[in-house]
Amino acid sequence: VNCVGKRYSYKFATSDYPLDPLERRYRAHVTYQSIDFDLLEQILHRFIGEHDFRAFANTAHGIDLDARSTVRTIYSIHLEREENNPHNPYINTQGFGTISIVLNGALYRMVRNIVGTSIAA
């Protein structure tokens, strides 16, 4: 079995509606702004390719960023908008999305910082 890369997925919600109690711990709730999904997708696609991601890494105890390469390759980024579920009309998923990133390896909190920065832009 060959491993080509790692996949990270981040779920978020921009809705003013309360989140599903079973999902609220697993989805970021972005209420301070509405998100332009088309613009977000354009921003995310700028990260595809080989880049030095030092600016998007956090330092952790025992990890020296100067002692290791901070160059990583992002193979793909996909933004999926979630539509309302016709089987559960009580939960509004308008403004819900998932960002999936496939890459060769990530620095400490690199993907989280890329997603947060892109949503805030």
N, C-alpha and C positions, 0 to 999 in steps of 0.2 A: 504494500500500500504506500503510495506516495502522497505526501502532504504538500500542497501548493501554497497554502497560506492560512491565515486566521480570519474568521468572520466575527465582527462585532455588530450588534443591533441595539439601537437606542430608540425607545418609544417615548413620545411626548404628546401632550394635549394642550390646545390653546382655547378650549371651550370654557365658557363661564358656567357651564353645567357641572354639577358634582360628578366626580369620577366614580366608576364602578368600585364598590368597596373591595372587591377581590383583586382589582388591578391597580389601585392607587399607589401601592408601594412599589410598583414595577413600571411606572410611567411618570416622566417629568411633567409637571404641571406649569405651563408657561402662561401666566395670566397678565403679565405686564404689557404685552403687546400682541397684536394680531400678526400672523405670519403670512408673508407673500410666498406661497409654495414655489412659484416659478422662479423667483429671485433666489430663494434658498437652494433650489436645485442647481442654479448657475454658480452660486458661491461654492457649493460642495464639489462640483466637478473641477474646480480649479486645483483641488488637492490631489487629483489623480496623477500618478507618475512618481518618479523618484525625486525626493526633496529632502533637505535637511530640516527635520521637525524639532530641533532643539527648543524653539520658542513655544512649542505646544506641550512640552514635557514638564512634569513636576519632579522635584527631587525627593527621593525617599531615603530613609536612613540606610546607609551602607551602599548607596548607588552614586557613583561619581560619573556625571555626564561627560566630563572631560576625558575620562579614561576609556570611553567606548564610543563607537560610531553612533551618531544620531540621524544618519541617513536611512530612510525607510522608503519602501515602494508601496503605494496604494494602487491596487489593480482595478478596483471598481467601487463606486459609491452609488447607492440606489435610494431614492426617496419615495416612499409609498404613502399615498394619502388613503386614509381609511374612511369608507363611506358608512352611512347608518346601516345597522344590522336589521334586516326586515324581520328576523326571528325574535328580536328583543326590542320592541318599540319604546321601552322605558329608559333606555340608555342612548343618549345622543352622542354619536362619535364624530360629529361635524368638527373639523379642526384637529383631528387626531392624525398622527403620522408616525412612521417608523423609518429611521435612517440605518441602512446596512452598509458596512464598510468591509471590504476584503483587502487584506494587506499581508506583506511578508513577515511582519512582526511590529509590535508597537512599543513605544517607550511608556514609562509609568504615567498613566492618566492622559496619554496623548490623544486617544480617540475621544474621550470625554471632553477635553478642551477644544478639539476641532468642532465637535457638534455644538457645544455651548457658544463658541465664538460665532459660528455660522448662523445660529438661530438669533443671536443678539444683533447681528449686522443689519 
